[in-house]
Amino acid sequence: MNSMDPQFQGTDDHPQKNMPEDDTPATEINASTSDPTDGREPYEWQSRYDPQAKKEIRLECAFLVVLLGFAILLLFSTWIGWWEQLLGLSDDRASTFRKYLYFASAGLLGGVAYGMKFFYRVVARGYWHQDRRMWRILSPVLSGTVAFIIGAMVEASLITVDLNIEAASLVSIGFLGGYFADRAVGKMYEVASVIFGKSTDEHK
């Protein structure tokens, strides 16, 4: 989510459509992070959220931090081969299992990174609210799922990626698939259109 994060443009999850029409770039959710004011005056340091909101914000922050730690731990345990030993997988199955676990765990990590970036922006700019909580909770999980399927499509050569398929490459693809999940889904749509053809509604 840079000064105008691509993921915030043209998506159903973009809250910008509900924002005021006036020129207030400091309070706009996608305002540059180089502007530290968040629409405040100098020395206006107290939180604008009431105690209940601050409690819920802290809980959501803790959830994201725990999920971040889990994603990193999952990546590390995959790297050392802990899961293959635990499940007693043969060499061939272990290699395949590790590959897809890299995709999923790195995608989860990317989704958490995206969620954290979104979270601190909406909190700082006053757009945090309870109704988007399910999105904030489920978005990293969805990112891991999308990255897993992107990995399967790369393996099936449905998506061409000019990279050596080794640990670092798998993690990179998974992370990007998770962080840019909206764009990844768009790419999956292109592949689906080639395989299944476009619907009759789209031809009208």
Secondary structure, 3 states (H helix, E strand, C coil): CCCCCHHHCCCCCCHHHHCCCCCCCCCCCCCCCCCCCCCCCCCCCCCCCCHHHHHHHHHHHHHHHHHHHHHHHHHHHHHCCHHHHHHCCCHHHHHHHHHHHHHHHHHHHHHHHHHHHHHHHHHHCCCCCHHHHHHHHHHHHHHHHHHHHHHHHHHCCCCCCCCCCCHHHHHHHHHHHHHCHHHHHHHHHHHHHHHHCCCHHHHC
